[in-house]
Each structure stands twice: as structure tokens, then as C-alpha cells.
Amino acid sequence: MISWESFRHQNTAYDLTHLHPRIVIFTQAAKGDRPERTYTVNVAFGLHCFTRGLKENEQPDPALSYSDSREARIFDFERFELSKRLPALVQNLPQSKCFHTGHANYFSIEVLNDQGHAIEYEIYFAVTRSGKKGGRLTLFVQSAYVRDDKHGLNKPQKKAISFYVILFNTLNDRPIKPAP
């Protein structure tokens, strides 16, 4: 799993340890005949949580480049600041509305208050079975950004999916179809 190196720009270090891999335990309460269920989830955060792609006709400052083994992107100071909230937002996914993208991932929209203004923060993630014994899962936060005019078409058109349904079905190799 990926541990991000701090980003340095103009004599300032931007610490990314809040996005280092972690293990999160999610416990679904018993309900009716269903027993309590505990899910051990390896959580990792991707490059897109604190960087962005190039804008049209942009000539990027090379000092803002940040890369992983697959791609180089532009360090985004707003995404970086918001990424500090991601560990708590992931922990809160059981109480959040999750939506299927129609592909192999999901997203949740959190409304955050940024200095008196409500902003919609989209968090895209995938859940897979971990190769480790013991029924572990891996949740990879692929991207997180503020919804704006460029991203406005991603508004959910379908019914929300419980985060626990995502975990249970993934762990038990059951399909999760987008809700109608």
C-alpha cells in the first residue's frame, strides 16, 4: 500500500501522513435475525486525493509536479487541505449515502462547510477482497474533490446503497448492481 512522501514547495513541507494506509474496523449492529458483523478493512488513499490533472492549455509549474509509479499530476493545495478530512469521512461511510458509479466503484458526497459556505465534496472509492486470510477487504479512495461546474454531471441519479451492503457483498463475492 502507498505511503506518500511529503510535498515541498517554496520552503514549506506539506505532510501527507494523514493519507498513509491504515486498518479500519467497521461494525454493523445486529438487526432482527442478522447477527452483528465486523469488517476489517485496509484503507489506502490515491494520488488524485491531493493532486489534479492539467487544465486545458495549462503550462504547469514543474515545482508543483507530484507523481506515483503510474502518472505525474499537479499538487492541488485545495485538494490537499480537504484531504485532511478524508480519514474521518471514510470512518463515517456507514452513516453516509453511497452511490454506484455504474462501473466498479462508488462515490459518496459530503457537504462540508468551508468558511461559512457549503461545498459538495465527492469521494470516489473501490472495495475489493484482500488477498490476506481472515476475510479482509481493501477500500481504495481513488479520488476526492469539490464538485464544481466541471464535475457537476456526476450527481447521483440512482438510489443510495448502504456501505454495509458494499462490504458484505464484496466480501462474499456477490454482485452489486446499480440501483434503478
C-alpha positions as CSV (number, residue, x, y, z in Angstrom):
1,M,0.0,0.0,0.0
2,I,1.1,3.5,-0.7
3,S,2.7,5.8,1.9
4,W,3.0,9.3,0.4
5,E,6.1,11.4,0.7
6,S,5.7,15.0,1.9
7,F,5.4,17.6,-0.8
8,R,7.8,20.5,-0.6
9,H,7.1,23.8,-2.2
10,Q,8.6,27.2,-1.6
11,N,10.3,26.1,1.7
12,T,7.1,24.6,3.0
13,A,6.5,20.9,3.6
14,Y,3.0,19.6,3.1
15,D,2.7,16.5,5.2
16,L,0.8,13.6,3.7
17,T,1.0,11.1,6.6
18,H,-2.8,11.5,7.1
19,L,-3.2,9.6,3.8
20,H,-0.9,6.7,4.7
21,P,-2.5,3.3,4.7
22,R,-4.5,2.2,7.8
23,I,-6.7,-0.6,9.0
24,V,-10.3,0.4,9.9
25,I,-12.7,-1.9,11.7
26,F,-16.4,-1.3,10.8
27,T,-19.0,-3.0,13.0
28,Q,-22.6,-3.4,11.7
29,A,-25.0,-3.7,14.5
30,A,-27.2,-6.8,14.8
31,K,-30.7,-6.4,13.4
32,G,-33.6,-8.8,13.6
33,D,-32.2,-12.3,12.7
34,R,-29.0,-10.8,11.3
35,P,-26.1,-11.0,13.8
36,E,-23.5,-8.3,14.3
37,R,-20.9,-8.2,11.6
38,T,-17.4,-6.9,11.8
39,Y,-15.4,-5.9,8.7
40,T,-11.6,-5.4,8.8
41,V,-10.7,-3.0,6.0
42,N,-7.3,-2.0,4.7
43,V,-7.7,1.7,3.6
44,A,-5.5,3.4,1.2
45,F,-5.7,6.8,-0.5
46,G,-4.7,7.6,-4.1
47,L,-2.8,10.4,-5.8
48,H,-6.0,12.0,-7.0
49,C,-7.0,12.9,-3.4
50,F,-4.4,15.7,-3.3
51,T,-3.4,16.4,-6.9
52,R,-5.2,17.3,-10.1
53,G,-4.8,16.9,-13.9
54,L,-3.7,19.6,-16.2
55,K,-6.2,22.3,-17.2
56,E,-6.7,22.9,-20.9
57,N,-3.7,24.7,-22.4
58,E,-2.0,24.9,-19.0
59,Q,1.7,25.2,-18.8
60,P,2.3,23.8,-15.3
61,D,5.0,24.9,-12.9
62,P,7.4,21.9,-12.7
63,A,7.8,22.6,-9.0
64,L,4.1,21.6,-8.5
65,S,4.6,18.2,-10.1
66,Y,3.9,15.1,-7.9
67,S,3.9,11.6,-9.2
68,D,3.5,8.0,-8.3
69,S,4.6,4.9,-10.2
70,R,1.9,5.5,-12.9
71,E,1.5,9.2,-13.5
72,A,2.5,12.8,-12.7
73,R,-0.1,15.4,-11.7
74,I,-0.2,18.8,-10.3
75,F,-0.2,19.2,-6.5
76,D,-3.5,20.9,-5.6
77,F,-3.5,23.0,-2.4
78,E,-7.3,22.9,-2.0
79,R,-7.5,19.2,-2.5
80,F,-4.6,18.8,-0.1
81,E,-6.4,20.8,2.6
82,L,-9.7,18.9,2.1
83,S,-7.8,15.6,2.1
84,K,-7.0,16.1,5.8
85,R,-10.7,15.3,6.4
86,L,-10.7,12.0,4.4
87,P,-9.7,9.6,7.2
88,A,-12.7,10.8,9.3
89,L,-15.0,10.8,6.3
90,V,-14.0,7.2,5.4
91,Q,-14.7,6.2,9.0
92,N,-18.1,7.8,8.7
93,L,-19.1,6.0,5.4
94,P,-21.6,3.7,7.2
95,Q,-23.6,6.8,8.0
96,S,-23.2,8.3,4.5
97,K,-25.1,7.8,1.3
98,C,-23.1,5.8,-1.2
99,F,-23.8,5.6,-4.9
100,H,-22.7,3.1,-7.6
101,T,-21.0,4.8,-10.5
102,G,-22.1,2.1,-12.9
103,H,-18.6,0.9,-13.1
104,A,-16.5,-1.0,-10.5
105,N,-16.5,1.8,-7.9
106,Y,-18.7,4.0,-5.7
107,F,-18.9,7.6,-4.5
108,S,-20.2,9.5,-1.6
109,I,-21.0,13.2,-1.4
110,E,-20.2,15.0,1.8
111,V,-21.4,18.6,2.4
112,L,-18.6,20.4,4.1
113,N,-18.7,23.9,5.5
114,D,-15.7,25.9,4.2
115,Q,-15.6,29.3,6.0
116,G,-19.4,29.6,6.0
117,H,-20.0,28.2,2.5
118,A,-21.4,24.7,1.9
119,I,-19.4,22.7,-0.6
120,E,-20.1,19.3,-2.0
121,Y,-17.0,17.0,-1.7
122,E,-17.1,13.9,-3.8
123,I,-15.2,10.8,-2.6
124,Y,-14.7,8.0,-5.1
125,F,-13.7,4.6,-3.8
126,A,-13.4,0.9,-4.7
127,V,-13.8,-2.0,-2.4
128,T,-12.1,-5.4,-3.1
129,R,-11.4,-8.5,-1.2
130,S,-7.9,-8.5,0.2
131,G,-5.6,-11.4,-0.6
132,K,-5.0,-11.8,3.1
133,K,-6.6,-14.6,5.1
134,G,-9.3,-13.7,7.6
135,G,-11.8,-12.1,5.3
136,R,-10.2,-8.7,5.0
137,L,-11.3,-6.1,2.5
138,T,-9.4,-3.2,0.8
139,L,-11.0,0.2,0.4
140,F,-9.1,2.4,-2.0
141,V,-10.1,6.1,-2.1
142,Q,-9.4,6.8,-5.7
143,S,-10.2,10.5,-5.8
144,A,-11.8,13.3,-3.8
145,Y,-12.6,16.8,-5.0
146,V,-15.1,19.6,-4.7
147,R,-18.0,19.3,-7.1
148,D,-18.0,22.3,-9.4
149,D,-19.3,23.1,-12.9
150,K,-16.6,20.8,-14.4
151,H,-17.8,17.9,-12.3
152,G,-21.4,18.7,-12.0
153,L,-22.6,15.9,-14.2
154,N,-21.7,13.3,-11.6
155,K,-24.8,14.0,-9.5
156,P,-26.4,10.7,-8.4
157,Q,-29.4,9.7,-10.4
158,K,-30.0,6.5,-8.6
159,K,-30.9,5.2,-5.2
160,A,-28.2,5.1,-2.5
161,I,-26.5,1.8,-1.5
162,S,-25.7,1.1,2.1
163,F,-22.0,1.0,2.8
164,Y,-22.5,-2.3,4.7
165,V,-24.1,-3.8,1.6
166,I,-21.0,-2.9,-0.3
167,L,-18.8,-4.5,2.3
168,F,-20.9,-7.7,2.8
169,N,-21.4,-8.3,-0.9
170,T,-17.8,-7.7,-1.8
171,L,-16.6,-10.0,1.0
172,N,-19.0,-12.7,-0.1
173,D,-18.3,-12.3,-3.8
174,R,-21.8,-11.2,-4.6
175,P,-22.5,-8.7,-7.4
176,I,-23.6,-5.2,-6.5
177,K,-25.8,-3.8,-9.3
178,P,-26.5,-0.1,-9.6
179,A,-29.9,0.7,-8.2
180,P,-32.6,1.6,-10.7
